[in-house]
Amino acid sequence: MIRAEKNPLMDSLLYLYLRGSLRRHFDSVGVAGLEHFLESGQGKPVIAVANHSGWWDGLMVFFLTRLRKDKEFYCMMEEKQLRHYPFFTWLGAFSVDPSNSVRAGAAVRYACKLLRQKRR
């Protein structure tokens, strides 16, 4: 399992790069129910789930995290993809191997450990 290795400097640099990329690829982005995200989980962990219909949905959650400075965010990502794009660990991504139940269980336990900590 690949653990998250959050790096605030790299997070900021990737945010600036990805924000520019987002602006080049989209004219606008609409969000429904944003008020629920902003008000959710006062003092409790929050879990966001994307249906992953495309490359950008996980990154949209990353952009939304900027609206919640009271929370520290992490993301579960397929291990094969995280090995290919290891810089996502700097943003808080950790791996899951869906083809192996023992390794997938380790990822779920790691996620539970993160959720038990404050601000997650």
GIZI-V894802 format. One record per residue. N is the residue number from 1. RES is the residue in one small letter. SS is DSSP state (H for helix, E for strand, C for the rest). Layout:
# GIZI-V894802
n=<N:N>
res=<RES:RES>
ss=<SS:SS>
This chain:
# GIZI-V894802
n=<1:2:3:4:5:6:7:8:9:10:11:12:13:14:15:16:17:18:19:20:21:22:23:24:25:26:27:28:29:30:31:32:33:34:35:36:37:38:39:40:41:42:43:44:45:46:47:48:49:50:51:52:53:54:55:56:57:58:59:60:61:62:63:64:65:66:67:68:69:70:71:72:73:74:75:76:77:78:79:80:81:82:83:84:85:86:87:88:89:90:91:92:93:94:95:96:97:98:99:100:101:102:103:104:105:106:107:108:109:110:111:112:113:114:115:116:117:118:119:120>
res=<m:i:r:a:e:k:n:p:l:m:d:s:l:l:y:l:y:l:r:g:s:l:r:r:h:f:d:s:v:g:v:a:g:l:e:h:f:l:e:s:g:q:g:k:p:v:i:a:v:a:n:h:s:g:w:w:d:g:l:m:v:f:f:l:t:r:l:r:k:d:k:e:f:y:c:m:m:e:e:k:q:l:r:h:y:p:f:f:t:w:l:g:a:f:s:v:d:p:s:n:s:v:r:a:g:a:a:v:r:y:a:c:k:l:l:r:q:k:r:r>
ss=<C:C:C:C:C:C:C:H:H:H:H:H:H:H:H:H:H:H:H:H:H:H:H:H:H:C:C:C:C:C:C:C:C:H:H:H:H:H:H:C:C:C:C:C:C:C:C:C:C:C:C:C:C:C:C:H:H:H:H:H:H:H:H:H:H:C:C:C:C:C:C:C:C:C:E:E:E:E:H:H:H:H:H:H:C:H:H:H:H:H:H:C:E:E:E:E:C:C:C:C:H:H:H:H:H:H:H:H:H:H:H:H:H:H:H:H:C:C:C:C>
